Amino acid sequence: MNLANKLTLLRIILVPVFLLFMLTEDIIPLNYLWAALFFAAASITDLFDGKIARKNNMVTDFGKFLDPLADKILVISALICFVQLGWCAAWAAALITAREFAVSGIRLVAAGSEKKVVIAANLWGKLKTASTMAAVSVILILHILESLSLISAPAFPIQPISDVLIYISVTLTLISGIKYIWDYKEFLKTR
């Protein structure tokens, strides 16, 4: 297994650690800060795994499949935590999750087809991932600042800012999902 794929696997391994800190508010001091650090570490692996793979000619079908899957696991885990904490509307998390399953389904069908097509992330998918990871990061930072009493919800509109960031992510998610379906509609046809 090459370095790029190891970084992608590391992103998946960091998800349970992120979840541990996200959901232990009354147990671990500064839990949101720790969660944000692990989310940032996982997100940074997403920046480097693809660059390393392309630069060192280490691009593999396994990496093309695992990289977007690792992104989905990280983002969906964060959104589920946000819903549980009341930081994100359930419908927004559900739409993002549905798109992730739909695109993963298309990828699986394409890979299992006679053509054996491996669908890598396109520009819209990358924009969707970047916007969602940025939204999660900013929302985490806002709640860290609130937990440290550096900002307060009545004076600083934490939830409206969070909502706008999530709405941007949902919009890019829907656009990228429609684009994937359109580009690979041949794999959705029944015989």
N, C-alpha and C positions, 0 to 999 in steps of 0.2 A: 504494500500500500504506500502510495507516494505522500509527500508532505501536504500537498493541497487537500487530499482526501482526509488526512489525519486532522487537519484544521476544521474541516466540515464536521467530522465526527466529534471533535471537541465541542463544537457549537451545540450539538445534541446533548452531550454529556453535561454541559453547563445548565441546561434547562431545569432539571430537578433542583439544582442548587439555587437558581433564581426563584423557583416556586417556594422553596423552603423559606427564604427570606421574605418574599412577598406576603406570605400568609401567616407570619408569626409576629404580628404587631405587639402583642402583649407579652411575648416571651423574649424576643431578641431586641436589645436596644439598637436604635438606628437601622431597623430592618429594611426600610425602604432605600436607605443609602446603600446598604450592602446589596440589595436586589438590583439597584441601578448599576452598581459596579459590575456585577456578574452579567447583567444584560448588555452593558457596554462591551465587556470582554467578548461575549458571544457575538455581538454585532461586528466587532472588529475582525473576527475570524472570517466573516462574510466578505469583508473588503479585501482580505489578503488571499483567501484560497483560490479564487478565480485568477487573480493577477499572477500568483505563483505558478498556477497550472499553465496559463498561456505563455508566460515568459520562459518557462523551463520545458515547454513542450510535454507537459504532464496531463493534458486534457484527456479524460477517460469518459466512457459512457456511464460508468458508476458515479463519477463526480458530477456529470451533467444531471443525473437523476437525483443524487443525494443532496446536492447543494440547495436546490429549491425546496426539497422536503425538509431539510434542516431549518430553513427560513420559516416554513409554515409551522413547524413544531414550536419554534421560539415565539413567533408572533401570536399564534392562537393561544398558547399558554398564557402569555401576558394579557391578552384580551379577556380570557376567562377569569383571570384574577381581577381585572378591572371591573368586570360585570359583578363579581362577588362583592367587591368593595364599594360598588355604587359609583364608580368613576366613568363608566361607559354604558351606553344603552345596549341592552341585550340584542335588539334587532340589528344594530351595527355590527356587533361581533358575529352574529349569525350570518349576515350577508357576506362578510369577509371570509368566514369559515366555509360557507357554501361554495364560494368562488374557488377556494383552495381545493376543495374536494373535486369540483368539476374539472379544473385544470389538471389535477393529478390523475383523474379518470381518463381524460383525453391522452395524457402522456402514457399511461399504462396500455390503453388500446393501441396507440401508435407504435409503441415498443413491441407489442405482441402481434402486430399486423405482418402481412407478408413482406412489407417493405422494411420492417424492423427500424422504424424511425425513432430516433431519440430527440425529443423536443427540449431544447435548451431554453433558458429564460430569454424573453425578448426585451426590448427597451421599455415597453409599458409594464411588463412584469417587474423589471428592475426598479422603475419609478414607483410602482406600487409598494414594493418591499422597502425601498428607501424612505418613502413618506410614512409608512406605517411604523417602521423602526424609529424614525424621528419623532413621530407623534407619541409613541410609547415612552421614549426618552424624556421628552419635554413634560409629559404628564407626570412621570415619575419625579422629575426635578421639582415641579410645582408642589407635589405632595411632600417631598423631602423638606422643602422650604417651609411649608405649612407645619409639618411635624416639629420643626426646630423653632417655631413661632417667629419666623422671619417675615412671613406674609400671613394674612388671615383672609378667609373666604369672603366675609362681607366687604372688606375693603379692596380685595384683589379678586377679580372674577375667574377663579380657578376652573370651575365647572364649564362656564361658557367657552373659555379658551380650549379646554379639553375637548368639548363637543365639536368645535370648529376643526380642530386637528383630526379628530376621528372622521368627521364628514368629508374632509379632503381625502383621507385614506380610503373611505368607502367609495367615493367617486372614482378615484384612480383604480381601485379594485374592480369596480364594475366595468370600466373602460377596458382594462387589461383582460378581464374575463371574456368580454364580448369579442375582443380582438383574437384571443386564442381560439375561441369557438369558430369564428369566421375563418381564420387562417387554416384550421385543421378540421373543417367540417366534413372533409372526405372520410374521416375516421368515425364519424357519427352516423353515417348512412347505414341502414340495415339492408341486408341482402334478401 
